[in-house]
Amino acid sequence: MKRTNKTNNLVLMGVMTAIIFIMGLSPLGYIQTATLKIALVTIPVSIAAFALGPKGGALAGLSFGITSAIAAFTTPGAFLAPLVSISAVRTVILCVVPRILVGLLAGTIAQVLKTIKVPAPISGGITGFSVAFLNTIFFMSTLLMMFGDSETVKGMEGHQNLVLFIIAVVTLNVAIEWISCTVITSAVALALSKAGFISTPKKKASAH
């Protein structure tokens, strides 16, 4: 049973990593709007975090960060292009570090929820929302730390206050990202649970 679970985890991690790279390096992972991109690539990160816990979440977050960093240098867009020109190193940090932390924390949240026997659809939905929400929080806070003194960030509404800054960028686009990540991860969590891909902690037998 342990070998089967380990094999399932390796297969799932490999599949999620492949999906993240395909989505992250193609138009499939993002929906471009007039202001921001809606990041659909957070969905496989959420699934990995839910199914595989902190380690799987962190690895999926790392994959997300790597694809984000590659895109920043190959197809940066109007937002990232000025940041790359200011500092390539800080741009890589901005793209990678927050995503690793997102996967790690979301995986920890999922692990706790499964330990206390929260049903898969609910724990999956919470994990999905956590990834989308934390991605926004961590990315924006890291942006302020790395580029807070740049004209690009200074020109954004509320840049002097983290809370106001995040509220300013939480447009309908970001709300759609949060909702889609929550709903889809919840549905996939239920499917994985029914298929036996998710191993939940078993209750200890009571002593007689």
C-alpha positions, 0 to 999 in steps of 0.5 A, spaced: 500 500 500 505 504 501 509 503 495 502 504 491 501 511 494 508 513 493 507 511 486 501 515 485 504 521 488 510 521 483 505 520 477 501 525 480 507 530 481 509 528 474 503 530 471 502 536 475 509 539 473 508 537 466 501 541 466 504 547 470 510 548 464 505 547 459 500 552 461 505 557 464 509 557 458 503 558 453 497 562 452 493 556 456 495 558 463 493 565 463 487 570 460 490 576 458 485 582 460 486 590 459 489 590 466 492 584 469 493 576 467 488 571 470 492 566 472 489 559 471 496 556 472 495 556 479 490 551 478 495 545 478 499 548 483 492 547 488 491 540 486 498 538 487 498 542 494 491 538 496 494 531 494 501 532 496 501 536 501 507 541 503 512 538 499 508 537 493 505 544 493 512 547 494 515 543 488 509 545 484 510 552 486 517 552 484 515 550 477 510 555 477 515 560 479 520 558 474 515 558 468 513 565 470 521 567 471 522 564 463 516 568 461 518 575 464 524 574 460 521 572 454 514 575 453 514 580 459 508 584 457 507 591 459 508 590 467 514 586 467 518 589 462 520 595 466 522 591 472 526 586 468 530 592 466 531 595 473 534 588 476 534 581 473 535 578 479 530 581 483 525 579 478 527 572 478 526 573 486 519 576 485 517 570 480 519 564 484 520 565 491 512 567 493 510 561 488 514 556 493 511 559 499 504 559 496 505 552 494 508 550 501 503 554 505 497 551 501 500 544 502 500 545 509 493 547 510 491 542 505 494 537 510 491 540 516 484 539 513 485 532 511 488 530 518 481 533 521 477 529 516 474 535 512 471 532 506 475 532 500 471 537 496 471 542 501 478 542 503 480 542 496 476 548 495 479 551 501 486 549 498 484 552 491 482 559 494 488 559 499 493 558 493 489 564 489 489 568 495 496 567 497 499 568 490 496 575 490 498 577 497 505 574 496 506 577 489 504 584 491 508 584 498 514 581 494 513 586 489 513 592 494 519 589 497 523 588 491 521 594 486 517 599 491 522 605 489 521 604 482 517 609 478 513 603 475 510 601 482 510 608 484 505 609 479 500 604 481 494 606 486 495 605 493 503 603 493 505 606 499 500 601 503 500 594 502 493 593 504 491 599 499 495 596 494 492 589 494 485 592 494 487 596 488 489 590 484 483 586 486 479 587 480 474 583 477 480 579 474 483 577 480 476 575 483 475 570 477 482 567 478 480 566 486 473 563 484 475 559 478 481 556 482 477 554 488 471 551 484 476 547 479 480 544 485 474 542 489 471 538 483 478 535 482 479 533 489 473 530 489 475 526 483 481 524 486 478 522 492 473 517 489 479 514 485 483 513 491 489 518 489 488 521 496 490 518 502 487 521 508 490 519 515 486 514 518 483 514 525 487 510 530 483 504 533 480 505 540 483 501 545 478 496 549 
